[in-house]
Amino acid sequence: MDKELPKSALGPKPPRSFIRVSKSNLPGYKGYRASVIFRSTIDIDTIAERIVAKIGYFNKETLVTSFDLIKKEIYKAVEDGFNVDFGFGRTEITPNGSFEYLDEKFDSKKHTLVPNLRPSPQLKQRTARIPVENITLETFANAPRPAYVSLKIEPRTVDSTEPYNQLPAGRHPFISIYGSRLTLMGDLPGVGVQLRCVATGEEYFYPSSEMSVNSSNRLCFLTDIDFTPGEWEAVIGSQYTPTYHLYKKERYGYLTFTVV
């Protein structure tokens, strides 16, 4: 499995991960538990797009096809009796179900074999270095829900070729944020869009008055900054409610995106 890297080889500090703390429902446990929120899932197509955008000389379809072949062979190797070390982890098989005596036969009606994935030291290392912020008191079910950034004036479709949730480096006349419940409304200081470069810590704030499009599903605004390669964060604050009776405090939505 992949070993830990020297700190100098880890690159820029990763973007923050947000957690919410809640009362635990475990029997006999009176404490609290935390869960990670606002963490999007990407698929292998998007991973391939990220590689092509960074390196350029690989073909996305070739990468996806190669991965699919490797994935199928891993499945077959597991069936053939192997644990597979695939770099960032290793497959392991364990029996599930209770046995009543030492030489009890395996019964498929109450016993099963289950797969486990043991993470590599480097995967643990990279996860442990992610900064964490507890935003329990700032999160609500009806807060803004940003999904992705884009340079397009129309939302993504199944035929979209633009890399998902990425911007090219440089200066752009405008950018859009797509999602739901995005409407900026209210006069409190936090109402607007804050962009932050993770590597440098530089922050840029765009109030609702600077939005070219301010709707539930899309925010579009002019930008006068140079987007440098790396991870960026967007925080959207609004007092908006569907009934237009403004919340007394801003409610925030969070998005991490990549500049390549």
LOVO-819371 format. One record per residue (C-alpha): residue number from 1; x, y, z; residue in one letter. Coordinates in steps of 0.001 Angstrom, whole numbers, plus 524288, in hexadecimal, padded with zeros to 5 digits. Layout:
[NUM,[X,Y,Z],'A']
...
***
This chain:
[1,[80000,80000,80000],'M']
[2,[80432,80E0F,7FE01],'D']
[3,[80D12,812AE,808EA],'K']
[4,[80C5E,81FEF,80F78],'E']
[5,[812EC,82B27,8084C],'L']
[6,[81C4D,8354C,80DD5],'P']
[7,[814F0,841A9,81198],'K']
[8,[81C24,84913,806ED],'S']
[9,[81612,84036,7FC9E],'A']
[10,[80802,841C7,80102],'L']
[11,[805A7,84E9E,7F9F5],'G']
[12,[7FCD5,859EE,7FE13],'P']
[13,[7F428,858F5,809EE],'K']
[14,[7E73D,85287,80601],'P']
[15,[7DA34,859A0,8071C],'P']
[16,[7D281,85902,8139C],'R']
[17,[7C93F,84DF7,816BC],'S']
[18,[7BCE0,851BB,81DF4],'F']
[19,[7B6C7,849C9,828E7],'I']
[20,[7A9F2,84A1C,83032],'R']
[21,[7A8F2,8455E,83E53],'V']
[22,[79C86,83EDE,84350],'S']
[23,[797D0,83714,84EE0],'K']
[24,[79B99,828CC,84E0F],'S']
[25,[790B3,81EA9,84DBE],'N']
[26,[7996A,81368,8520A],'L']
[27,[793D3,80C2F,85DD0],'P']
[28,[79A97,81005,86A70],'G']
[29,[7A29A,81AD9,86404],'Y']
[30,[79F74,828AC,8685A],'K']
[31,[7A939,83013,86000],'G']
[32,[7A8D4,835FA,85288],'Y']
[33,[7AD47,83119,8454C],'R']
[34,[7B22F,8385E,83954],'A']
[35,[7AF6F,83630,82AF8],'S']
[36,[7B5B6,83C03,81EDC],'V']
[37,[7ACB4,84452,81673],'I']
[38,[7AD21,84B4F,8094E],'F']
[39,[7B67F,8416D,80343],'R']
[40,[7B319,83E9C,7F517],'S']
[41,[7B590,831BE,7EE20],'T']
[42,[7BC38,83100,7E0DE],'I']
[43,[7BD49,8255C,7D7CD],'D']
[44,[7C86A,81F9D,7CFE3],'I']
[45,[7C4BA,827E3,7C406],'D']
[46,[7C72E,8341B,7CC08],'T']
[47,[7D3EF,82E86,7D14D],'I']
[48,[7D84A,82C2E,7C342],'A']
[49,[7D469,83A1F,7BF96],'E']
[50,[7DC9C,83F5D,7CAD7],'R']
[51,[7E865,83790,7C635],'I']
[52,[7E6EE,83C33,7B827],'V']
[53,[7E563,84A50,7BC93],'A']
[54,[7F1E1,8498F,7C4AB],'K']
[55,[7FA82,8419F,7BB86],'I']
[56,[7F462,8435D,7AE37],'G']
[57,[7FA80,8384F,7A673],'Y']
[58,[7F17C,82D8A,7AB5C],'F']
[59,[7E480,82A81,7A4FA],'N']
[60,[7D8D2,82A33,7AE26],'K']
[61,[7D26A,81E89,7A77B],'E']
[62,[7DF22,816C6,7A826],'T']
[63,[7E080,81982,7B6A3],'L']
[64,[7D279,81596,7B988],'V']
[65,[7D39C,8092B,7B15E],'T']
[66,[7E06F,80580,7B80C],'S']
[67,[7DA80,80785,7C565],'F']
[68,[7CEA8,7FF5F,7C1BE],'D']
[69,[7D76A,7F425,7BD76],'L']
[70,[7DF4B,7F4D1,7CA0F],'I']
[71,[7D2D7,7F570,7D22A],'K']
[72,[7CD24,7E95C,7CB92],'K']
[73,[7D9D0,7E1DE,7CDA0],'E']
[74,[7D9D4,7E59C,7DC17],'I']
[75,[7CC17,7E010,7DD6A],'Y']
[76,[7D08D,7D378,7D6D8],'K']
[77,[7DCE1,7D2A3,7DF41],'A']
[78,[7D4A5,7D3CB,7EBA0],'V']
[79,[7CC2D,7C88A,7E6EC],'E']
[80,[7D886,7C0D0,7E3D1],'D']
[81,[7DCE3,7C18F,7F1EC],'G']
[82,[7E5CA,7CD71,7F256],'F']
[83,[7E637,7D99A,7FAA3],'N']
[84,[7E999,7E4B3,7F164],'V']
[85,[7F2AD,7EFE7,7F4F2],'D']
[86,[7EEAA,7FB1B,7EBF1],'F']
[87,[7F771,805B7,7F169],'G']
[88,[7EE59,80E0A,7F99E],'F']
[89,[7E88F,8020B,80027],'G']
[90,[7E797,7F350,800C6],'R']
[91,[7DBEB,7EA58,7FFA6],'T']
[92,[7D9A1,7E0C7,80ABA],'E']
[93,[7CF13,7D685,80C9F],'I']
[94,[7C955,7D34E,819F4],'T']
[95,[7BE82,7C9EC,81E11],'P']
[96,[7B236,7CFAE,823E9],'N']
[97,[7A8B8,7C8BD,82CEB],'G']
[98,[7A9D9,7C17C,839C8],'S']
[99,[7AE42,7B34F,83BAE],'F']
[100,[7A930,7AAFF,846DB],'E']
[101,[7B496,7A15A,847A3],'Y']
[102,[7C262,79FEF,8424B],'L']
[103,[7C007,796A2,836FA],'D']
[104,[7B2C2,79BDE,832D2],'E']
[105,[7B16B,79BA7,8241E],'K']
[106,[7B00E,7A839,81C84],'F']
[107,[7A178,7AA4B,819F9],'D']
[108,[79E4F,7B42B,80F40],'S']
[109,[79118,7B6A5,815A7],'K']
[110,[79763,7BCED,8219C],'K']
[111,[7A599,7BED0,81DB0],'H']
[112,[7AB24,7C75E,812EE],'T']
[113,[7B83A,7CC17,80DF8],'L']
[114,[7B910,7DAE2,80DCD],'V']
[115,[7C31A,7E3B7,8071F],'P']
[116,[7CB13,7EDAB,80E9A],'N']
[117,[7D422,7F81D,8095F],'L']
[118,[7E008,7FB0A,811C7],'R']
[119,[7E4DC,808EA,80EEC],'P']
[120,[7F32B,80B25,80BF1],'S']
[121,[7FC13,81309,814FB],'P']
[122,[7FC50,81E0A,80AFA],'Q']
[123,[7ED7F,81E89,809DC],'L']
[124,[7ECC8,81F99,818B4],'K']
[125,[7F771,82A08,81873],'Q']
[126,[7F0A6,83243,80E1A],'R']
[127,[7E389,83125,814FB],'T']
[128,[7E953,834DC,8222F],'A']
[129,[7EF27,8418A,81CC9],'R']
[130,[7E205,8470A,81835],'I']
[131,[7DE63,852F6,8207B],'P']
[132,[7D158,85161,8276E],'V']
[133,[7C764,85B92,82B90],'E']
[134,[7BB84,858F4,8340D],'N']
[135,[7B023,8607F,82E0A],'I']
[136,[7A516,85A0B,835A7],'T']
[137,[79F4A,86717,839EC],'L']
[138,[79FF6,86C8C,82C0B],'E']
[139,[799AB,86156,82491],'T']
[140,[78B46,85FAD,821D9],'F']
[141,[78373,85698,81940],'A']
[142,[77EFC,86209,810CA],'N']
[143,[78C26,868C7,80F3A],'A']
[144,[791CC,86B95,8019B],'P']
[145,[7964E,85F3C,7FABB],'R']
[146,[7A0D1,8624F,7F0A5],'P']
[147,[7A434,856C7,7E7C7],'A']
[148,[7AEBC,85B49,7DE47],'Y']
[149,[7B55A,86702,7D7D9],'V']
[150,[7B527,86938,7C942],'S']
[151,[7B84E,872BD,7BE57],'L']
[152,[7AC09,86EA1,7B6F5],'K']
[153,[79F69,8766A,7B699],'I']
[154,[7973A,86A09,7B688],'E']
[155,[79741,85EFB,7C0A2],'P']
[156,[79DF9,85219,7BDC2],'R']
[157,[79752,84755,7B609],'T']
[158,[79AF5,83935,7B36E],'V']
[159,[7A206,83DF5,7A737],'D']
[160,[7AA34,84864,7ADFF],'S']
[161,[7B8BE,847CC,7AB16],'T']
[162,[7BD23,8523A,7B4BB],'E']
[163,[7C4BB,84C43,7C025],'P']
[164,[7BBF9,84B34,7CC00],'Y']
[165,[7BDEB,85574,7D6B1],'N']
[166,[7CAA9,85A99,7D0FE],'Q']
[167,[7CF49,86798,7CBBA],'L']
[168,[7DB04,86A06,7C30E],'P']
[169,[7E594,8728D,7C8FC],'A']
[170,[7E591,880F8,7C589],'G']
[171,[7DBE2,88C24,7C573],'R']
[172,[7CDD7,88A20,7C0E7],'H']
[173,[7C37B,89447,7BD82],'P']
[174,[7B9B4,88D28,7C60B],'F']
[175,[7B75D,8803A,7CCDD],'I']
[176,[7AAEF,8792E,7D0BB],'S']
[177,[7A790,870D0,7DC74],'I']
[178,[79CBA,866F4,7DA45],'Y']
[179,[794EB,85FFE,7E4BF],'G']
[180,[78858,86231,7EC42],'S']
[181,[78351,86C3A,7F622],'R']
[182,[78DF8,87598,7F1B6],'L']
[183,[78635,88252,7F149],'T']
[184,[78D83,88D26,7F85B],'L']
[185,[7844F,89536,80090],'M']
[186,[785D8,89D88,80CC5],'G']
[187,[78E2A,8A8D8,811A7],'D']
[188,[7970B,8A22F,81B93],'L']
[189,[7A5CE,8A2DF,8190D],'P']
[190,[7A716,8946B,815B4],'G']
[191,[79D3D,89499,80A82],'V']
[192,[7A4ED,89222,7FE15],'G']
[193,[7AF36,88922,7F84A],'V']
[194,[7BCA8,887EA,7FE52],'Q']
[195,[7C775,881A9,7F63A],'L']
[196,[7D3D6,87D06,7FCEE],'R']
[197,[7E07E,87797,7F763],'C']
[198,[7E49F,86C9C,80076],'V']
[199,[7F326,86D9A,7FD45],'A']
[200,[7F47F,87C43,7FFD4],'T']
[201,[7E904,87F10,808C3],'G']
[202,[7E4E4,88A9D,80046],'E']
[203,[7D65C,88D75,80125],'E']
[204,[7CD36,894D3,7F807],'Y']
[205,[7BF2F,89898,7FB55],'F']
[206,[7B42D,89B35,7F1C2],'Y']
[207,[7A778,8A0A5,7F77E],'P']
[208,[79A0E,89E66,7F194],'S']
[209,[79AC0,8ABA7,7EACC],'S']
[210,[7A5B1,8A66A,7E21A],'E']
[211,[79E18,89A8C,7DD57],'M']
[212,[79A94,89A94,7CEEB],'S']
[213,[791CC,88EE2,7D18B],'V']
[214,[78C35,88CCC,7DF1E],'N']
[215,[782DD,88153,7DEB9],'S']
[216,[78005,87510,7E65D],'S']
[217,[787B8,86C53,7DD18],'N']
[218,[79272,87569,7D84B],'R']
[219,[79B04,8808F,7DCD3],'L']
[220,[7A2F9,887A3,7D289],'C']
[221,[7AC43,892D9,7D54C],'F']
[222,[7B78F,89A4D,7CF59],'L']
[223,[7C505,89704,7D491],'T']
[224,[7D0F7,89FBD,7D48B],'D']
[225,[7DAC7,8962B,7DA42],'I']
[226,[7E4BE,88C90,7D52C],'D']
[227,[7E0F2,87E9A,7D86E],'F']
[228,[7ED90,8778A,7DBDC],'T']
[229,[7EEE3,868B7,7DAB3],'P']
[230,[7EAD8,860CC,7E68C],'G']
[231,[7DF32,85F22,7EF66],'E']
[232,[7D591,86A3E,7F1CC],'W']
[233,[7C9D9,86BD0,7FAB7],'E']
[234,[7BD0C,872EF,7F8A7],'A']
[235,[7B437,87698,80406],'V']
[236,[7A682,87B76,800E5],'I']
[237,[79F27,882EC,80B5C],'G']
[238,[790D5,886CE,80A79],'S']
[239,[784F4,88A01,812CC],'Q']
[240,[77BCD,88537,80834],'Y']
[241,[76FB8,87D1C,80B2F],'T']
[242,[765B0,877F4,8015C],'P']
[243,[75B53,8806A,807FB],'T']
[244,[76406,88C94,80700],'Y']
[245,[76374,88E8D,815C0],'H']
[246,[77209,89023,817C2],'L']
[247,[77967,88827,821B7],'Y']
[248,[77F06,89020,82CD5],'K']
[249,[78CAC,88AB9,82A29],'K']
[250,[793E8,886BB,81DEE],'E']
[251,[79399,8787E,81A0C],'R']
[252,[79F76,87342,81310],'Y']
[253,[7A272,86985,80852],'G']
[254,[7B033,86499,80573],'Y']
[255,[7B6F5,86018,7F910],'L']
[256,[7C4D1,85BC7,7F5E7],'T']
[257,[7C979,85C7C,7E7C2],'F']
[258,[7D628,85AD9,7E043],'T']
[259,[7DD7E,8644A,7D77C],'V']
[260,[7E632,85D81,7CD86],'V']
***
